[in-house]
Amino acid sequence: MLDFRGVIFDVDPVFANTDEWYQSIPEGIRPRKDQPFYHLLAENAESTYVAYVSQQNLVHDESDEPVDHPAIAGLFTGLVDGRYNLRREHRH
């Protein structure tokens, strides 16, 4: 629905953002709270940003093109076979 791509760098098992953020989503497209929500380093044609996306709204990107976000180098060591490798210091 929204035209952006991103790299997941964290996940919340259920919604863990503010009620203000949740209420800002139009009711007709507001996702359920009882599902995983992912933190993404996101990009679109105009900018880069951090997105918070419900599992139901994720779609696999088949392009194999790298995401051009300035924070990627700080979290990941690189892109190998279509996957970003998380730096050791960020693993739990």
N, C-alpha and C positions, 0 to 999 in steps of 0.2 A: 504494500500500500504506500509506504514511504520509500522514496528512491535513495537508498544509501547502502553502503557496504561497510563491514566492520570485522574486527578480530575480537573474539571473546577473551577477556582477561580475568573474569571473576564471575561467580554465580551465587545467587541467594536461593535457597530451596523453595521459599515462598516470598511473596512481595515484602520488601523491606525498605521502601522509600517513604516519603511523606504523604500524608492524606491530601495535602495541597497539590502535590504533583499528580496524584491519582485522580483527583476531582477535576483537574485541568484537561483531562482526556474526554472528548465528547462521549456521552453515555452510550451511544450506539456502537462505538468501537472500543470501549473500555474493556481491557482484558480482565479475566478472573484473577483474584489475588492468590488462589490456592495452587499455584504452579511455579516452576522455577522462573526466575528473572535473571537476565544476563547483563553484565557490564561489558560494553563494547567500545573499543577505539574505533570510531566511525568516521566515514568520509562521504561527502556528496560532491556534486560538481562545484559548489561554492566554498566549502569549508571542511575543517576537521573538528571533531568534538567527541565527547564521551556520551554514549547513549545507554539507556536502561530499557531492555526489551524483554517482553514476556516470551516464554517458549512457543506459544501458539503463533507468534508473529515472526519467528525466525524461518528463513528459507536458506538452504545451502547454496552458496555461490559456486557455480561450476566453471567460472572463468579462469581459475588458477593465476590470476593477475595479483600482484602484491597490493596491499592496502597502503596508501601513502599518508600515514599519520605520524606526526613528530614524536609521539611517545612510544612507538613500537620498539625503537632501538634500546630504550631503557628497560623494557619488560621482556623482550625476546632476543634470542641470539641470531635468528634468521629464519628464512622460509625454506623448508626442505620438503619436496614432494607434496606441495600444496598445504603444508601445515607449519605454523609458527612454533618454534621451540622456546618454551618459557625458560628464562634464566634461572639457574639453580637457586639463587638467593630469594626468589619469589615463590618457590614451591612450598606447599605445606605438607 
